[in-house]
């Protein structure tokens, strides 16, 4: 008999991990709802026609395909096998696991456009799947928490995303991060400035790898893609512009400000930089970074990426503006902007930085002891009264030794044990023991409720 195991890149989550994950998700959800976002869910599977062509060639290769039901080989031939996967796949699979939450959201908007009030603000917290190479911080199944505003091209929505990011990490107590911002229109203008108009696609794909492979390798990749040496030289000068956010904007204005894409992109960046600091309850961590490209092909305007600064980890949050993502599904001219929080990477960062509250080890606040039938009636009354008062309570299921019941409470991290022996049952009292301090008091039920109800 083979030992049970998990597919690479997937994980089980026990109670302790789930308490921590729920802590992250609950905090993010509260911030989303405070900003007016509404909840939404979409299916785990989408038609491949919905998914393919939205994430670039590399993204398409990471899609998990789902085999058709029944005899999925019945419509294939030997020629299909000889032609390779591109010919075979459409005949054996027409569905796939979702790669992200943004494209399914765009599909939802198109299908329900007559029922939606625009601008539509939605949040979505669900797992996604990518056939990636598993490593630290990179999994094949992982959760995303997305928030999008669709139906407006206002830069004010991009500014809201900046504030949303700061408030989410403030709620989690994670202050060691940097929010990088760029604009795809600026990158398009740069491709025109260096003499390579229309090549912003390969330019963005290459620049997106800059922090992984370095500038020299990026230039080599661009030259292989047909970029001239002169163009690469100009690009190197542009993306290495230094200074404050405002100084970088001013320097770029002199280079690409007369190009339509450059002018619009710099206007958007200037608007966000000019207003972001008006939110006084956060420490602004915003960096205008010309090397930020984000490879997803549907971005058209402002783009964002968050990385932790005190832990070695990739992006933990990313997003941006997409001006016509719904157009691929037949609904043109609907602009949107959004952000995605990577729950699993955030979890790893918070665990390493010890940012989780200690009390998250258990949801049970009180354990009621079990000493047998004589005490059971009063014990059950206490159990139900505590639960009715909103206190998470459980009773030990069997008449076991006191030591065993107390050990159970300690291992579960339950902070209080309500001891109800024969004396307590007779007097209708409870000996309430604080498992942290070790102190205990004999109290009436009303006094216990007053002590425990917060």
Secondary structure, 3 states (H helix, E strand, C coil): CCCCCCCCCCCCCCHHHHHHHHHHHHHHHHHHHHCCCEECCCCCEEEHHHHCCCCHHHHHHCCCEECCCCCCCCCCCHHHHHHCHHHHHHHHCCEEECCCCHHHHHHHHHHCCCCCCCCEEEEEEEEEECCCCCECCECCEEEEEEEEEECCCCHHHHHHHHHHHHHHHHHHCCCCEEEEEEEHHHHHHHHHHCCCCCCHHHHHHHHCCHHHHHHHHHHHHHHHCCCCHHHHHHHHHHHCCCCCHHHHHHHHHHHHCCCHHHHHHHHHHHHHHHHHCCCCCCCCCEEECCCCCCCCCCCCCEEEEEEECCCCCCEEEEEEEECCHHHHHCCCCCCEEEEEEEHHHHHHHHHHCCCCCHHHHCCCCEEECCCCHHHHHHHHHHHHHHHHCCCCEEECCCCCCHHHHHHHHHHHCCCEEEECCHHHHHHCEEEEEECCCCCEEEEEHHHHHHHHCC
